[in-house]
Amino acid sequence: MDETEFWELIDDSREAAEGDPEEQADALVERLLRRDPDAVVDFARHFESRYNRAYTWDLWAAAAVLLDGCSDDAFDYFRCWLIAQGREVFEGGVHDPDQLAELLDDFDESVDGDAEEVGYAADEAYEQMTGGSMPDLELPAPPREPLGTYVDFDDDETLAERFPLLWDRFRP
C-alpha cells in the first residue's frame, strides 16, 4: 500500500462515518478487511509513522488550546484524530499547528479531538483476518520526548502568543 492509498482509506472511512470517530474506526476496519494482511501491515506502518511524526510540543500545545487542556493520553488520541481528518489537515497541522484554526471547519471538543479507536483499526483488522497479533512494523523507535521546544500548557499568555489563530477562534 502506498501513501495515496493510505490517505484514500482514511478519507473514505471518514466520509462514510460522517466525521464520527467511532464510526470511522468501524468503517476503516471494514475497508481493511477487504485487503490482504500485508496491505493491513502497510497501512499500520503508514499510520504509525505519521502518529510518531506528530509527537511534537507545538502540536501538543495546540491540542491543549483546542481541548482546553490535554493529558498525555488525550494527546495520543488527538494524534489519531488528526490523522483521521485526512492528509491536508494532518500535514497542515504538523507543519504549523496554529493553522488548524483555518483547516478545521468545525471543532466540538466533546466529540472531536479523540479518535483512539482509529488508532487500533489496523490491529483489529489484522487480528480478524489472521487470528494473530500485528507483527513488528520494523519502524524506528518512537521519540522518547516530544520533538521541538517545550511549551507550558498552563501558561495562557504563552499559548495565546504562540497560537494566535487557534487562541482567537477556540478560546473565549
C-alpha atoms as one frame of an Amber mdcrd trajectory, in Angstrom:
protein
   0.000   0.000   0.000   1.378   3.372  -0.930   0.794   6.751   0.726  -2.008
   7.694  -1.682  -3.934   4.504  -0.895  -3.425   5.113   2.820  -4.960   8.587
   2.625  -7.774   7.336   0.362  -8.740   4.783   3.019  -8.648   7.487   5.699
 -10.789   9.846   3.610 -13.239   7.177   2.510 -13.777   5.934   6.060 -14.212
   9.483   7.419 -16.772  10.336   4.739 -18.672   7.099   5.349 -18.764   7.857
   9.084 -19.760  11.484   8.522 -16.909  12.547  10.792 -17.831  10.378  13.799
 -14.530   8.926  15.074 -16.001   5.677  16.434 -17.904   5.021  13.224 -14.814
   5.935  11.234 -12.839   3.276  13.090 -15.505   0.693  12.238 -15.565   1.820
   8.596 -11.786   1.640   8.449 -11.724  -1.901   9.834 -14.379  -2.889   7.299
 -12.320  -1.475   4.432  -9.079  -3.017   5.672 -10.751  -6.426   5.842 -11.166
  -6.211   2.059  -7.370  -6.143   1.706  -4.776  -8.822   2.346  -2.819  -8.998
   5.620   0.296  -7.445   4.044  -1.722  -4.392   2.996  -3.053  -4.061   6.544
   0.508  -4.154   7.883   1.467  -1.494   5.327  -1.471   0.647   6.464  -0.326
   0.253  10.077   3.192   1.368   9.105   1.846   4.480   7.394  -0.372   5.255
  10.375   2.332   4.685  12.988   4.931   6.753  11.146   2.520   9.702  10.991
   1.487   9.200  14.599   5.150   9.402  15.651   5.821  12.386  13.406   3.006
  14.285  15.135   4.654  13.860  18.553   5.720  17.490  18.917   5.460  20.050
  21.702   3.821  22.582  19.392   1.117  20.172  18.276   0.527  19.067  21.869
   0.146  22.705  22.918  -2.258  23.330  20.022  -4.285  20.313  21.168  -4.318
  21.819  24.662  -5.810  25.010  23.219  -8.435  23.081  21.238  -9.336  20.733
  24.091  -8.899  23.210  26.949  -6.103  21.054  28.354  -4.518  17.863  27.092
  -3.054  14.969  29.098  -0.545  12.579  27.549  -3.302  10.032  26.820  -5.518
  12.744  25.351  -2.648  13.785  23.094  -2.241  10.192  21.898  -5.922  10.124
  20.942  -5.672  13.602  19.420  -2.873  12.462  17.106  -5.071   9.574  15.951
  -7.893  12.048  15.380  -5.603  14.385  13.434  -4.587  11.577  11.082  -8.248
  10.624  10.721  -9.008  14.133   9.425  -7.073  13.429   6.238  -3.858  14.453
   4.597  -4.467  18.206   4.267  -5.446  18.723   7.899  -2.749  16.363   9.185
   0.103  17.813   7.128  -1.010  21.389   7.760  -1.365  20.784  11.493   2.023
  19.112  11.805   3.731  21.789   9.730   2.088  24.721  11.563  -0.299  23.767
  14.390  -1.765  27.291  14.509  -3.130  26.684  11.001  -5.581  24.172  12.468
  -7.717  27.243  13.178  -8.189  27.607   9.431  -8.020  23.934   8.437 -10.816
  22.757  10.750 -14.326  23.666   9.641 -15.883  22.887  12.991 -14.461  21.619
  16.236 -16.565  20.386  19.138 -14.256  19.329  21.967 -16.932  16.948  23.304
 -16.804  14.928  20.042 -13.694  15.966  18.133 -10.060  15.547  19.053 -10.320
  11.925  20.197 -10.085   9.013  17.783  -8.458   6.367  19.934 -10.343   3.608
  18.102  -8.983   4.727  14.724  -5.523   4.071  16.112  -6.448   0.430  16.701
  -8.249  -0.190  13.388  -5.333  -1.907  11.645  -4.652  -4.127  14.673  -8.294
  -5.139  14.836  -8.499  -5.874  11.106  -5.276  -7.884  11.170  -6.440  -9.940
  14.137  -9.797 -10.660  12.476  -8.025 -11.703   9.265  -5.278 -13.848  10.718
  -6.286 -14.695  14.273  -2.935 -13.294  15.386  -1.427 -10.039  16.527   0.058
  -7.408  14.243   3.721  -8.225  13.565   6.510  -5.791  14.364   6.234  -2.883
  11.940  10.031  -2.555  11.720   9.871   1.213  12.160  12.363   3.342  14.061
  11.563   3.626  17.769   9.189   6.493  18.533  10.736   9.571  20.111  11.012
   9.366  23.915  10.050  13.009  24.293   8.030  15.270  22.010  10.069  16.913
  19.288  10.747  20.629  19.400  10.796  23.104  22.249   8.793  22.557  25.432
   5.609  24.608  25.764   3.913  25.253  29.120   0.267  24.322  28.504  -0.811
  26.129  31.669   0.581  29.489  30.535  -2.343  31.124  28.715  -0.261  34.131
  27.719   2.341  31.933  26.016  -0.320  29.839  24.285  -2.153  32.929  23.029
   1.104  34.390  21.744   2.344  31.186  20.121  -1.014  30.173  18.589  -2.903
  33.410  17.927  -5.298  31.968  15.334  -6.244  28.978  17.479  -6.496  31.103
  20.603  -8.771  33.684  18.954 -11.040  31.064  17.463 -11.265  28.450  20.208
 -10.685  30.276  23.493 -13.065  32.841  24.975
